[in-house]
Amino acid sequence: MSFQIPRRDVLRAGASLAAASMLPAWAQTPQTLRFAAVFSDRDIRAEMMKQLATAVAADYKIETFLNSSLYKQGTELVALQRDNLDMGNIGPQDISKQVPAWSLLTSAYLFRDADHLTRFFASDLGAQMKKMVEDQVKVKILGPTFFGTRHVGLKGKKKINTPADLAGVKLRMPPGDAWQLLGRSLGANPTPMAYAETYTGLQTGAIDGQDNPLPNVQNMKFYEVMQQIVLTSHLVGYDLLTINLKRWQAMSPAKQQAFQAAADKAIAWSNAEHVKREAALADEFRKAGLEVYAPNVNAFREYAQKVYLSSDQAKDWPAGMLEKINALN
């Protein structure tokens, strides 16, 4: 028994196969985007990334590598630039190493709260600073990921009221000049140390204290090796959800819009959760036996501003930007 397939069907099938073979692999299956961050899987931002991954799953598969498991803190930005990483949660301090004007956005007592931070990055001023990064660093910033207001946590029971009380205190700060300047602006002796090593550093006495938002203190269990938390409120802590520029530019305008919308929604949820968590944690730490109190915040603010304005970094700040950020409602 024999049969013949109509010639037009053969041609149609051949054309379909040819068209499929011409499509790149990423157009046929969701592209994989590798994401790296310093925070742990207990962090609220880990859930933020799950929400983003779910929202874009039809087009992209986001693989997350947390707790510095893929890249050490401070090396993620270079990995993005070298096309070795697709997405990262990047500290503004790391950006300021390559774009000196960004050191303004790392300075103490700049943003008042999470809302002020969000309004800035959504404004024309924020767009100006983001474009600076895109042009000079060649990465795309999707938005700021607020993770709490930074406070000083210490071993020992010496009461801290002014920056003078932190003289000689070995305060763990992430590596990098911007972070070291922040530590000095508090009156402390900044000691560079990776985030993942901070618990052991406190435990062994290699450092006397650390500065982090309260959710981070809980996530990393720093409260187990500290005796007090000084509510200095010196920095509205945030990183930047960032994507490799080539990956971004390869997206169609419609996919860029959808991806950005999904990122905005996930970031907004994360920010709100951090604000709620912060409010509850101070009481939790008090109940756990830590002394939690506010120092003379005005004294800290005045001292920090003098340190920054007299630093070399201030020379690189865009003219008038500080005043415009202060005036932003």
Backbone bond lengths (Angstrom), bond angles and torsions (degrees), N, CA, C in turn:
res aa  C-N    CA-C-N  psi(-1)  N-CA   C-N-CA  omega(-1)  CA-C   N-CA-C  phi
1 M - - - 1.463 - - 1.520 108.35 -
2 S 1.302 117.49 135.12 1.457 121.21 -179.13 1.516 109.27 -134.47
3 F 1.350 115.80 156.35 1.461 118.77 177.02 1.517 107.37 -147.83
4 Q 1.326 115.19 161.50 1.456 121.47 -179.35 1.527 109.88 -122.10
5 I 1.324 116.54 137.07 1.463 121.26 173.64 1.519 107.58 -87.37
6 P 1.327 117.04 129.55 1.469 118.54 179.56 1.524 111.76 -54.38
7 R 1.320 113.79 140.99 1.460 119.66 -175.31 1.530 111.69 -58.79
8 R 1.345 116.99 -38.40 1.475 119.09 -178.02 1.536 111.72 -64.47
9 D 1.374 116.20 -31.92 1.462 119.28 177.97 1.518 111.27 -70.72
10 V 1.336 115.29 -37.88 1.466 119.87 176.75 1.515 110.45 -61.76
11 L 1.323 116.52 -44.65 1.459 120.61 -179.57 1.533 111.10 -65.18
12 R 1.349 114.87 -40.46 1.464 118.29 -179.32 1.539 110.77 -64.67
13 A 1.340 115.58 -43.32 1.464 120.07 179.43 1.523 111.24 -64.31
14 G 1.324 116.07 -40.48 1.459 120.10 179.17 1.509 111.79 -64.36
15 A 1.331 116.01 -39.41 1.465 119.92 179.59 1.526 110.56 -65.81
16 S 1.333 116.30 -39.37 1.472 119.68 179.64 1.517 111.24 -64.85
17 L 1.352 115.91 -43.76 1.460 119.80 178.73 1.515 111.29 -63.05
18 A 1.316 116.39 -40.45 1.459 120.25 -179.96 1.514 111.04 -64.55
19 A 1.339 115.76 -42.12 1.461 119.20 179.85 1.516 110.81 -64.35
20 A 1.329 116.29 -41.24 1.462 120.09 -179.88 1.518 111.28 -64.33
21 S 1.330 115.85 -38.65 1.461 118.92 -178.16 1.520 111.77 -69.27
22 M 1.361 115.98 -23.18 1.457 119.18 179.72 1.524 112.08 -80.97
23 L 1.346 117.40 -17.23 1.451 120.46 179.51 1.527 110.46 -73.83
24 P 1.325 117.84 135.21 1.468 119.13 175.14 1.514 110.02 -66.36
25 A 1.330 116.34 157.55 1.465 120.92 -175.49 1.516 111.72 -59.72
26 W 1.367 117.49 -36.19 1.457 118.94 -176.49 1.508 112.44 -69.07
27 A 1.359 118.04 -18.52 1.458 120.01 179.31 1.514 111.33 -82.38
28 Q 1.328 117.24 -16.33 1.452 120.61 -177.97 1.529 112.03 -96.35
29 T 1.314 118.19 -29.42 1.465 122.48 178.74 1.527 108.14 -133.09
30 P 1.342 117.58 156.26 1.464 119.39 179.36 1.521 111.50 -56.50
31 Q 1.328 115.24 135.11 1.461 120.14 176.92 1.523 109.80 -71.17
32 T 1.319 116.25 145.83 1.457 120.94 175.29 1.527 109.59 -90.81
33 L 1.322 115.88 129.52 1.457 122.41 176.11 1.525 107.73 -117.84
34 R 1.320 116.75 115.31 1.463 120.52 179.41 1.528 109.37 -85.43
35 F 1.334 115.75 127.16 1.459 122.64 -178.35 1.525 109.32 -116.48
36 A 1.323 117.20 132.40 1.469 121.55 179.25 1.520 109.97 -125.68
37 A 1.344 115.30 142.86 1.463 120.31 179.25 1.514 110.07 -152.69
38 V 1.323 115.53 160.93 1.451 121.59 179.23 1.524 111.26 -83.12
39 F 1.345 117.66 -24.13 1.464 119.27 -174.78 1.525 111.55 -73.21
40 S 1.350 115.08 161.52 1.463 121.00 -174.74 1.524 111.37 -90.97
41 D 1.328 115.68 173.75 1.468 119.61 179.69 1.530 111.33 -72.79
42 R 1.331 117.70 -8.15 1.461 121.17 175.65 1.523 112.19 -88.06
43 D 1.316 116.33 -9.76 1.460 121.90 -177.78 1.530 110.40 -71.28
44 I 1.314 115.84 145.75 1.466 120.99 176.62 1.526 110.39 -57.40
45 R 1.318 116.75 -33.06 1.468 120.20 -178.48 1.530 112.30 -70.16
46 A 1.318 117.73 -19.32 1.461 119.67 173.18 1.529 109.44 -65.54
47 E 1.318 116.52 -41.04 1.470 120.84 175.53 1.527 110.33 -67.90
48 M 1.326 116.31 -36.27 1.467 120.68 175.29 1.525 110.97 -54.97
49 M 1.332 115.93 -44.41 1.462 119.94 -179.33 1.527 111.65 -69.83
50 K 1.332 117.44 -32.76 1.469 119.92 175.39 1.523 110.15 -63.60
51 Q 1.327 116.11 -42.02 1.459 120.12 179.11 1.523 111.21 -64.22
52 L 1.317 116.85 -42.26 1.463 120.42 178.11 1.524 110.48 -63.99
53 A 1.345 116.21 -44.35 1.464 120.37 179.94 1.527 111.65 -59.39
54 T 1.323 116.22 -41.12 1.463 120.24 179.15 1.524 110.59 -65.34
55 A 1.322 116.73 -40.98 1.462 121.28 -176.21 1.528 112.99 -67.01
56 V 1.326 117.55 -29.49 1.473 120.42 -176.61 1.524 112.21 -109.49
57 A 1.340 117.48 12.87 1.467 121.96 -171.00 1.522 113.80 -61.45
58 A 1.317 117.83 -25.41 1.470 120.02 -179.72 1.523 111.55 -65.37
59 D 1.322 116.74 -29.46 1.466 120.74 -176.29 1.527 113.86 -114.55
60 Y 1.352 116.90 -25.32 1.459 119.86 -173.88 1.521 110.74 -140.30
61 K 1.319 115.21 141.38 1.453 122.06 174.02 1.526 107.42 -108.41
62 I 1.327 116.25 110.18 1.462 120.54 -178.93 1.524 109.56 -91.50
63 E 1.324 115.84 118.34 1.463 121.96 175.97 1.526 108.02 -100.31
64 T 1.325 117.00 123.80 1.461 120.70 -176.14 1.529 111.51 -102.14
65 F 1.322 114.93 136.62 1.460 123.17 175.76 1.530 106.50 -125.53
66 L 1.334 116.31 105.29 1.456 121.58 -171.95 1.523 111.68 -106.27
67 N 1.341 114.86 174.30 1.462 121.78 176.21 1.537 112.72 57.99
68 S 1.331 115.20 37.17 1.478 121.95 179.56 1.527 112.47 56.63
69 S 1.337 116.85 30.51 1.464 120.23 -176.60 1.524 113.19 -76.22
70 L 1.326 117.39 -20.63 1.469 120.52 -179.66 1.522 111.66 -106.92
71 Y 1.326 116.43 -43.19 1.471 121.90 177.79 1.520 109.10 -135.86
72 K 1.314 116.63 143.36 1.450 120.98 177.56 1.524 110.21 -70.48
73 Q 1.337 114.95 155.54 1.456 119.80 179.76 1.523 110.63 -55.93
74 G 1.317 115.21 131.22 1.459 120.85 178.91 1.509 114.48 94.58
75 T 1.344 117.91 -9.63 1.468 120.04 -179.16 1.528 112.28 -105.10
76 E 1.338 116.96 -4.68 1.466 119.73 -175.45 1.536 112.00 -65.81
77 L 1.336 116.51 -37.58 1.460 119.54 -176.75 1.521 111.49 -62.80
78 V 1.315 116.76 -44.39 1.464 120.47 178.79 1.525 110.25 -63.92
79 A 1.333 117.15 -37.28 1.470 120.62 177.23 1.519 110.62 -62.25
80 L 1.320 117.26 -38.95 1.469 120.99 175.74 1.520 110.67 -63.22
81 Q 1.312 115.94 -44.31 1.466 120.52 -177.57 1.531 112.09 -66.19
82 R 1.319 116.19 -30.67 1.466 120.33 -178.66 1.531 112.25 -90.64
83 D 1.331 116.45 7.71 1.475 122.27 -179.90 1.523 112.49 65.07
84 N 1.324 117.00 22.32 1.461 120.82 176.30 1.528 111.93 -91.70
85 L 1.330 116.13 -8.90 1.457 122.59 -178.52 1.522 107.50 -142.34
86 D 1.336 116.27 145.93 1.466 120.56 -176.41 1.517 113.02 -97.44
87 M 1.344 116.36 -38.86 1.456 120.82 -179.36 1.524 109.33 -141.65
88 G 1.332 115.77 151.02 1.452 119.52 177.60 1.506 111.18 -154.69
89 N 1.319 115.81 161.46 1.460 122.50 172.82 1.521 106.17 -105.13
90 I 1.334 116.48 100.48 1.458 122.76 -164.50 1.526 110.79 -104.36
91 G 1.320 116.80 133.28 1.456 121.19 177.13 1.524 110.78 -72.44
92 P 1.333 117.79 138.28 1.473 119.47 177.03 1.521 112.07 -60.59
93 Q 1.326 116.26 -24.41 1.472 120.00 177.02 1.525 111.03 -64.58
94 D 1.346 116.97 -35.09 1.462 120.01 177.98 1.524 110.97 -69.49
95 I 1.321 116.04 -36.41 1.464 119.76 177.06 1.523 110.53 -66.52
96 S 1.331 116.48 -37.73 1.466 119.41 -177.66 1.526 112.72 -65.59
97 K 1.341 116.62 -20.12 1.465 118.88 175.59 1.524 111.12 -64.66
98 Q 1.324 116.67 -30.35 1.461 121.17 -178.64 1.527 112.82 -103.19
99 V 1.332 116.66 -25.09 1.462 121.81 178.93 1.529 106.76 -124.41
100 P 1.331 118.62 90.99 1.467 121.33 -173.47 1.530 114.10 -55.17
101 A 1.331 117.72 -30.99 1.465 120.35 179.48 1.522 111.62 -59.78
102 W 1.332 116.80 -25.94 1.458 121.17 -178.71 1.519 112.76 -72.79
103 S 1.320 118.45 -10.29 1.461 119.21 177.76 1.526 110.62 -61.57
104 L 1.332 117.29 -24.37 1.462 120.14 174.95 1.529 110.69 -57.95
105 L 1.338 116.21 -40.39 1.461 120.92 -175.58 1.522 112.57 -78.23
106 T 1.325 116.84 1.63 1.471 121.39 175.55 1.527 111.61 -109.75
107 S 1.332 117.09 0.02 1.464 120.02 -171.96 1.526 112.00 -77.78
108 A 1.310 115.48 153.13 1.463 122.03 -177.52 1.528 111.02 -68.01
109 Y 1.316 115.29 146.23 1.461 123.42 174.70 1.530 112.73 55.94
110 L 1.357 117.26 36.63 1.468 121.13 177.48 1.531 110.54 -88.85
111 F 1.337 116.93 -59.95 1.457 120.52 179.19 1.522 109.75 -88.49
112 R 1.321 115.64 139.63 1.465 120.10 -175.83 1.526 112.59 -77.83
113 D 1.329 115.82 -37.30 1.468 120.59 -177.95 1.526 108.37 -165.15
114 A 1.331 116.13 -175.57 1.468 120.66 -177.31 1.521 111.52 -63.79
115 D 1.326 118.05 -36.78 1.466 120.90 179.93 1.524 110.88 -65.69
116 H 1.320 116.20 -41.96 1.465 120.62 178.52 1.534 110.25 -62.15
117 L 1.318 116.36 -41.43 1.466 121.54 177.02 1.531 111.08 -60.19
118 T 1.338 116.29 -47.64 1.461 120.92 -178.63 1.520 111.43 -64.28
119 R 1.333 116.60 -42.08 1.470 120.20 -179.90 1.521 110.83 -63.42
120 F 1.318 116.23 -37.91 1.466 118.78 179.60 1.517 110.84 -62.40
121 F 1.338 117.94 -50.39 1.461 119.80 -175.90 1.531 112.41 -69.45
122 A 1.337 117.39 -19.59 1.465 120.75 177.01 1.536 111.86 -88.70
123 S 1.328 116.80 -6.57 1.467 121.46 -176.20 1.527 111.49 -90.57
124 D 1.328 115.23 174.70 1.464 120.43 174.82 1.522 111.10 -62.98
125 L 1.338 116.27 -32.69 1.470 119.87 177.67 1.521 110.12 -63.49
126 G 1.344 116.43 -44.69 1.457 120.85 178.12 1.510 112.07 -64.03
127 A 1.341 116.22 -39.97 1.466 120.09 178.89 1.529 110.73 -62.04
128 Q 1.323 116.06 -37.07 1.465 120.87 177.98 1.526 111.06 -62.71
129 M 1.322 116.67 -43.69 1.461 120.22 -178.80 1.532 111.29 -72.79
130 K 1.329 117.66 -35.67 1.468 120.38 177.49 1.530 110.99 -66.85
131 K 1.337 116.78 -39.53 1.468 119.87 179.21 1.530 111.10 -65.36
132 M 1.325 115.72 -33.61 1.468 120.94 176.71 1.529 109.62 -58.61
133 V 1.336 116.26 -42.04 1.464 121.16 179.76 1.527 110.62 -69.42
134 E 1.315 116.19 -42.71 1.466 119.95 -179.34 1.525 110.70 -61.81
135 D 1.330 116.87 -41.30 1.467 121.17 -177.75 1.525 112.25 -73.41
136 Q 1.328 116.96 -39.11 1.461 120.02 -172.25 1.527 113.86 -96.71
137 V 1.337 116.74 -34.27 1.466 120.64 -175.06 1.521 111.72 -102.25
138 K 1.350 115.59 -20.13 1.472 121.64 177.07 1.526 112.82 67.64
139 V 1.340 115.76 40.35 1.458 121.11 169.76 1.520 107.48 -132.27
140 K 1.326 116.28 158.33 1.458 122.69 -178.56 1.523 109.64 -106.70
141 I 1.327 116.96 123.69 1.460 121.86 176.74 1.522 109.34 -89.86
142 L 1.338 116.07 123.09 1.461 121.01 178.73 1.521 111.41 -88.06
143 G 1.320 117.76 -30.43 1.457 119.99 177.96 1.515 112.56 164.82
144 P 1.346 116.64 165.22 1.469 121.46 179.88 1.520 111.06 -83.27
145 T 1.320 117.13 134.50 1.466 121.95 177.71 1.529 108.72 -107.26
146 F 1.319 115.67 95.04 1.462 122.29 178.94 1.524 109.41 -63.93
147 F 1.328 116.74 134.41 1.468 118.79 177.95 1.519 112.06 -130.51
148 G 1.343 116.35 20.43 1.459 119.80 174.61 1.513 113.03 115.30
149 T 1.306 114.86 162.63 1.460 121.25 178.50 1.526 109.05 -86.59
150 R 1.314 116.25 131.85 1.452 120.71 -175.35 1.520 111.54 -78.48
151 H 1.332 114.91 134.12 1.460 123.75 176.35 1.529 108.16 -129.05
152 V 1.325 116.22 164.29 1.461 121.59 179.72 1.526 109.49 -93.30
153 G 1.332 116.18 127.45 1.462 121.91 174.65 1.518 109.43 -113.78
154 L 1.335 117.70 134.45 1.466 120.73 -171.15 1.518 113.04 -133.87
155 K 1.330 114.19 153.43 1.463 121.53 164.53 1.527 107.23 -82.36
156 G 1.331 115.92 159.34 1.457 119.34 178.54 1.518 111.77 81.61
157 K 1.319 115.38 174.54 1.463 120.55 -174.45 1.525 113.49 -120.96
158 K 1.332 117.64 12.39 1.458 120.09 177.68 1.524 109.92 -61.79
159 K 1.312 116.96 125.91 1.457 121.76 -178.65 1.534 110.25 -71.38
160 I 1.351 115.29 133.97 1.464 121.28 -179.92 1.528 108.23 -112.24
161 N 1.346 116.03 122.17 1.464 119.57 178.89 1.525 112.70 -121.51
162 T 1.324 116.54 -35.01 1.467 121.80 -179.89 1.526 109.26 -133.73
163 P 1.345 117.02 167.79 1.469 119.51 178.07 1.527 113.55 -56.16
164 A 1.307 117.48 -29.83 1.470 120.37 179.85 1.522 111.36 -60.93
165 D 1.319 116.76 -28.33 1.468 120.65 -179.28 1.531 112.29 -72.82
166 L 1.332 117.35 -14.60 1.475 121.18 178.69 1.524 112.30 -96.34
167 A 1.308 117.21 4.03 1.469 120.17 179.65 1.524 110.07 -57.93
168 G 1.335 116.21 127.81 1.459 122.00 178.48 1.514 114.85 81.63
169 V 1.328 118.31 -6.09 1.462 121.37 179.85 1.526 109.54 -75.10
170 K 1.331 116.76 124.88 1.471 121.83 179.58 1.535 108.15 -79.78
171 L 1.316 114.40 99.19 1.461 120.86 -175.67 1.519 109.49 -101.06
172 R 1.334 116.18 116.59 1.458 119.53 179.08 1.519 110.46 -62.03
173 M 1.334 115.35 129.46 1.462 122.18 172.39 1.521 107.67 -132.56
174 P 1.319 118.59 151.52 1.467 119.40 174.04 1.530 110.36 -60.30
175 P 1.322 117.63 156.69 1.467 119.68 177.53 1.530 111.12 -63.14
176 G 1.318 115.75 152.06 1.464 120.30 177.23 1.522 111.23 122.47
177 D 1.340 116.04 145.19 1.464 121.41 -176.06 1.522 112.63 -61.50
178 A 1.336 117.20 -39.08 1.464 119.63 -178.14 1.523 110.93 -62.47
179 W 1.323 116.54 -41.03 1.458 120.80 179.38 1.531 110.96 -68.11
180 Q 1.328 116.74 -39.42 1.460 119.86 -179.77 1.531 110.60 -65.29
181 L 1.331 116.11 -38.12 1.459 119.80 176.77 1.521 110.44 -64.02
182 L 1.317 117.31 -39.76 1.461 120.53 177.24 1.520 110.66 -59.42
183 G 1.326 116.66 -44.75 1.462 120.17 178.65 1.517 112.30 -61.07
184 R 1.346 116.46 -42.57 1.474 120.17 178.97 1.520 111.08 -66.35
185 S 1.342 116.39 -32.21 1.466 119.69 -178.31 1.522 112.09 -68.81
186 L 1.335 116.36 -13.37 1.466 120.73 175.94 1.517 112.08 -94.67
187 G 1.337 116.30 -5.26 1.455 121.05 -179.15 1.516 113.84 93.22
188 A 1.343 116.93 2.16 1.466 121.11 -175.49 1.523 112.10 -93.15
189 N 1.334 114.97 175.84 1.465 122.65 173.60 1.533 106.69 -101.17
190 P 1.354 118.37 95.93 1.469 120.00 -174.95 1.523 111.93 -66.94
191 T 1.327 115.56 136.25 1.460 122.14 -178.91 1.529 108.35 -124.62
192 P 1.345 118.43 113.39 1.466 119.95 -177.87 1.525 111.54 -67.75
193 M 1.322 115.70 132.82 1.459 120.90 179.85 1.528 108.58 -160.31
194 A 1.324 117.24 140.27 1.458 121.29 179.02 1.527 110.36 -65.38
195 Y 1.309 115.70 148.63 1.469 122.02 -178.60 1.523 111.15 -56.95
196 A 1.328 116.71 -43.95 1.464 120.90 -176.44 1.531 112.43 -67.39
197 E 1.332 117.90 -16.46 1.458 121.73 -178.75 1.523 112.96 -97.83
198 T 1.339 116.95 -2.14 1.453 120.95 -170.95 1.527 112.70 -67.00
199 Y 1.319 118.12 -41.13 1.466 121.04 -179.78 1.531 109.93 -57.91
200 T 1.332 116.34 -49.04 1.464 120.31 -179.63 1.518 110.78 -64.72
201 G 1.344 116.60 -37.16 1.457 120.48 178.62 1.521 112.03 -61.10
202 L 1.329 116.44 -41.08 1.467 120.62 176.61 1.523 110.74 -68.11
203 Q 1.316 115.37 -41.16 1.459 121.67 -176.56 1.533 111.59 -63.08
204 T 1.330 116.36 -40.61 1.456 121.43 -175.43 1.523 113.56 -89.54
205 G 1.348 116.82 -12.28 1.451 119.91 -177.82 1.514 113.95 87.51
206 A 1.333 117.26 8.74 1.467 119.90 176.02 1.525 110.40 -63.02
207 I 1.331 116.18 -27.28 1.460 122.49 174.99 1.530 108.03 -132.01
208 D 1.341 115.25 157.32 1.465 120.74 179.00 1.523 111.85 -95.85
209 G 1.335 116.00 -18.89 1.451 118.34 -177.08 1.515 111.73 -170.19
210 Q 1.327 115.01 178.88 1.457 122.02 179.43 1.531 107.72 -146.05
211 D 1.324 116.33 163.35 1.465 118.63 174.69 1.518 108.44 -125.31
212 N 1.317 115.21 121.05 1.463 121.09 179.52 1.522 108.94 -155.68
213 P 1.320 116.95 159.23 1.456 119.22 171.36 1.531 110.50 -66.52
214 L 1.314 116.76 157.56 1.458 121.35 -176.36 1.529 113.40 -59.94
215 P 1.361 120.28 -37.96 1.467 118.17 176.92 1.526 113.07 -60.24
216 N 1.324 117.43 -35.08 1.466 120.52 177.98 1.529 110.83 -68.97
217 V 1.334 115.78 -38.15 1.462 120.36 177.86 1.528 109.89 -59.95
218 Q 1.320 116.03 -38.50 1.455 119.97 177.91 1.527 111.33 -72.42
219 N 1.329 116.59 -48.21 1.468 120.56 -176.68 1.523 112.08 -57.94
220 M 1.320 115.93 -41.83 1.464 120.99 -176.09 1.532 112.89 -94.12
221 K 1.334 116.52 1.15 1.469 123.67 177.32 1.530 112.81 59.85
222 F 1.334 116.06 32.12 1.463 119.30 177.22 1.524 111.49 -62.19
223 Y 1.326 116.75 -27.21 1.469 120.84 -178.54 1.525 112.15 -60.41
224 E 1.330 117.00 -20.04 1.459 120.18 179.55 1.528 112.35 -71.56
225 V 1.332 116.15 -22.41 1.472 120.23 -175.36 1.531 111.35 -123.09
226 M 1.325 116.87 25.52 1.465 122.67 174.71 1.522 108.92 -130.56
227 Q 1.325 115.17 161.66 1.465 120.23 177.25 1.531 113.15 -114.01
228 Q 1.333 116.45 -18.05 1.463 117.71 -176.82 1.526 111.79 -152.01
229 I 1.336 114.70 155.91 1.457 122.84 174.13 1.518 107.69 -126.94
230 V 1.322 115.70 120.83 1.461 122.16 -179.88 1.531 107.23 -98.75
231 L 1.305 117.87 116.08 1.467 122.38 -173.83 1.531 110.86 -79.71
232 T 1.323 114.60 70.71 1.463 121.37 -179.25 1.526 112.63 -72.65
233 S 1.316 117.68 -26.65 1.479 122.47 179.36 1.529 111.34 50.89
234 H 1.327 115.97 42.95 1.458 119.29 -170.15 1.528 114.82 -84.50
235 L 1.315 117.04 -16.05 1.457 118.05 -178.71 1.526 110.12 -152.89
236 V 1.328 115.79 128.45 1.455 120.26 171.35 1.526 106.07 -76.11
237 G 1.322 115.72 106.00 1.464 120.60 -171.73 1.521 112.14 -75.16
238 Y 1.302 115.31 131.91 1.468 119.92 176.35 1.520 109.93 -156.36
239 D 1.312 114.24 151.98 1.456 121.99 167.82 1.517 107.34 -118.38
240 L 1.312 116.98 -174.67 1.460 120.89 -176.04 1.524 110.13 -128.52
241 L 1.320 115.46 120.01 1.462 120.25 175.08 1.523 107.09 -71.52
242 T 1.311 115.47 117.63 1.466 122.12 -167.08 1.518 110.44 -131.37
243 I 1.342 115.89 146.19 1.459 120.97 179.80 1.534 109.41 -128.62
244 N 1.307 115.16 146.15 1.462 122.38 175.64 1.527 109.15 -53.83
245 L 1.324 117.57 130.05 1.465 121.28 -173.29 1.532 112.28 -64.11
246 K 1.324 116.93 -36.32 1.467 119.14 179.06 1.530 110.68 -65.22
247 R 1.332 116.09 -40.99 1.462 120.44 176.88 1.526 110.17 -60.72
248 W 1.318 115.80 -42.95 1.467 120.74 -179.42 1.526 111.28 -65.02
249 Q 1.307 116.33 -46.50 1.467 120.16 -177.54 1.519 112.74 -69.03
250 A 1.350 116.79 -20.61 1.460 120.15 177.84 1.525 111.68 -76.80
251 M 1.337 116.79 -15.37 1.461 120.16 177.83 1.527 110.47 -76.19
252 S 1.315 116.47 147.62 1.461 120.26 172.53 1.525 108.46 -69.67
253 P 1.339 117.88 158.51 1.474 119.39 177.40 1.527 112.89 -54.01
254 A 1.328 116.61 -38.01 1.468 119.87 -180.00 1.529 110.90 -65.85
255 K 1.337 117.13 -40.57 1.462 120.12 179.96 1.527 110.97 -71.88
256 Q 1.331 117.03 -34.80 1.466 119.89 174.98 1.523 110.32 -60.93
257 Q 1.335 115.87 -44.74 1.462 120.33 -179.28 1.520 111.14 -63.32
258 A 1.324 116.50 -42.95 1.469 120.59 -179.86 1.525 110.86 -67.05
259 F 1.326 116.81 -41.43 1.472 121.10 -179.55 1.527 109.85 -65.28
260 Q 1.330 117.17 -44.07 1.453 120.60 179.77 1.530 111.07 -63.67
261 A 1.327 116.50 -41.16 1.468 120.39 179.00 1.531 110.86 -62.53
262 A 1.337 116.39 -41.39 1.469 120.86 178.63 1.525 110.40 -65.38
263 A 1.331 116.70 -40.56 1.467 120.67 178.36 1.526 110.59 -64.81
264 D 1.329 117.12 -43.67 1.468 121.12 179.62 1.526 110.66 -59.01
265 K 1.327 116.57 -43.43 1.464 121.22 -178.17 1.534 110.75 -65.79
266 A 1.334 116.73 -45.01 1.468 120.73 -179.59 1.529 111.15 -65.71
267 I 1.324 116.58 -41.28 1.466 121.07 179.69 1.525 110.62 -64.30
268 A 1.343 117.13 -43.59 1.468 121.11 179.91 1.528 111.01 -61.01
269 W 1.338 116.42 -41.19 1.466 119.92 177.24 1.529 110.29 -62.15
270 S 1.319 116.41 -46.97 1.464 121.51 -178.79 1.527 111.16 -60.91
271 N 1.332 117.10 -45.03 1.463 120.93 -179.81 1.528 111.00 -59.31
272 A 1.338 116.03 -45.10 1.465 120.57 -178.84 1.532 111.01 -64.01
273 E 1.330 116.50 -39.43 1.464 120.60 179.33 1.529 111.27 -65.44
274 H 1.328 116.42 -38.58 1.463 119.68 178.53 1.529 111.33 -65.50
275 V 1.335 116.64 -40.43 1.464 120.05 179.07 1.525 110.16 -61.37
276 K 1.325 117.46 -44.35 1.465 121.30 178.87 1.528 111.45 -64.41
277 R 1.328 115.98 -42.40 1.463 120.08 -176.91 1.523 111.26 -66.50
278 E 1.328 116.45 -39.52 1.469 120.41 179.82 1.520 111.61 -57.53
279 A 1.327 114.89 -42.24 1.456 119.99 -175.37 1.526 111.77 -62.31
280 A 1.325 116.58 -32.77 1.463 120.83 -176.18 1.529 113.31 -87.92
281 L 1.335 117.25 -25.51 1.465 119.63 -170.13 1.524 114.43 -71.85
282 A 1.326 117.99 -33.08 1.464 119.01 -179.64 1.525 110.33 -57.09
283 D 1.326 116.69 -44.12 1.466 120.16 178.53 1.522 111.35 -66.70
284 E 1.321 117.01 -37.97 1.463 120.28 179.58 1.523 111.35 -62.13
285 F 1.336 116.45 -41.16 1.464 119.72 -179.45 1.537 111.09 -69.53
286 R 1.322 116.02 -35.96 1.469 118.65 176.16 1.530 110.13 -61.13
287 K 1.326 115.62 -43.57 1.465 120.56 179.98 1.528 111.13 -65.30
288 A 1.350 115.73 -26.96 1.465 120.15 179.30 1.526 112.08 -80.47
289 G 1.335 116.67 -3.49 1.458 119.83 175.81 1.513 115.77 106.17
290 L 1.331 117.69 -1.59 1.459 119.89 178.32 1.522 110.08 -82.23
291 E 1.332 115.32 148.26 1.461 119.94 172.20 1.529 107.47 -86.71
292 V 1.311 117.31 121.43 1.466 122.89 -177.90 1.518 107.65 -122.44
293 Y 1.332 117.28 119.18 1.466 120.13 -174.37 1.527 110.14 -153.98
294 A 1.322 115.59 161.46 1.468 121.95 178.05 1.523 109.84 -98.43
295 P 1.330 117.35 134.41 1.462 121.03 175.61 1.536 109.14 -86.91
296 N 1.300 116.22 -164.19 1.470 121.69 172.96 1.531 107.50 -80.22
297 V 1.327 115.84 89.01 1.467 120.71 -173.90 1.531 110.97 -63.96
298 N 1.330 118.09 -35.17 1.468 119.92 178.69 1.526 111.18 -62.40
299 A 1.320 116.60 -37.73 1.469 119.88 177.82 1.524 110.46 -65.10
300 F 1.332 116.46 -41.06 1.463 120.08 177.31 1.530 110.87 -64.84
301 R 1.338 116.83 -42.32 1.466 120.25 -178.38 1.529 110.84 -63.31
302 E 1.321 116.65 -46.45 1.466 120.48 -179.15 1.524 111.28 -62.63
303 Y 1.315 116.42 -42.82 1.465 120.50 -179.73 1.531 110.23 -64.58
304 A 1.330 116.83 -45.75 1.468 121.00 -177.80 1.518 111.43 -62.87
305 Q 1.329 116.86 -42.83 1.463 119.38 -178.65 1.522 111.59 -64.33
306 K 1.320 116.69 -37.17 1.464 119.69 177.41 1.528 110.93 -64.83
307 V 1.342 116.12 -41.97 1.465 120.27 179.64 1.527 110.46 -62.02
308 Y 1.323 116.89 -45.35 1.464 120.37 -178.32 1.523 112.33 -67.43
309 L 1.323 116.74 -46.33 1.463 119.44 -176.02 1.524 112.43 -67.24
310 S 1.324 117.16 -22.34 1.467 120.22 178.16 1.529 112.28 -94.43
311 S 1.337 116.76 1.02 1.466 120.81 -177.78 1.526 111.45 -86.86
312 D 1.332 115.40 163.09 1.457 120.19 176.12 1.526 111.29 -65.68
313 Q 1.316 116.90 -28.40 1.461 120.01 -178.04 1.522 112.01 -60.48
314 A 1.329 117.18 -37.75 1.464 120.78 -176.81 1.525 112.07 -62.32
315 K 1.325 116.54 -23.62 1.464 120.33 179.22 1.530 111.83 -66.05
316 D 1.331 116.61 -22.96 1.468 121.22 -177.91 1.530 113.06 -94.24
317 W 1.337 117.50 -3.45 1.457 119.83 -177.91 1.527 110.88 -70.50
318 P 1.327 118.20 136.48 1.469 120.59 177.86 1.527 110.81 -57.40
319 A 1.303 116.72 134.89 1.464 121.46 -176.52 1.528 110.82 -57.73
320 G 1.307 115.32 128.07 1.456 121.06 176.28 1.514 115.93 79.86
321 M 1.346 118.43 -6.72 1.462 121.04 -175.24 1.529 111.42 -66.73
322 L 1.311 117.26 -40.88 1.471 120.62 -179.95 1.527 110.54 -58.18
323 E 1.330 115.84 -47.22 1.461 120.29 -178.82 1.527 111.25 -64.99
324 K 1.328 116.84 -37.06 1.473 120.41 179.97 1.527 111.01 -68.71
325 I 1.328 116.85 -37.45 1.469 119.73 177.29 1.519 110.18 -66.39
326 N 1.339 116.28 -41.57 1.473 120.21 178.66 1.523 111.45 -61.87
327 A 1.336 116.40 -33.12 1.471 121.19 -176.67 1.538 112.57 -86.34
328 L 1.319 116.82 -8.19 1.466 120.54 -176.06 1.528 110.01 -70.85
329 N 1.331 115.62 124.91 1.458 121.04 -179.64 1.528 110.73 -104.63
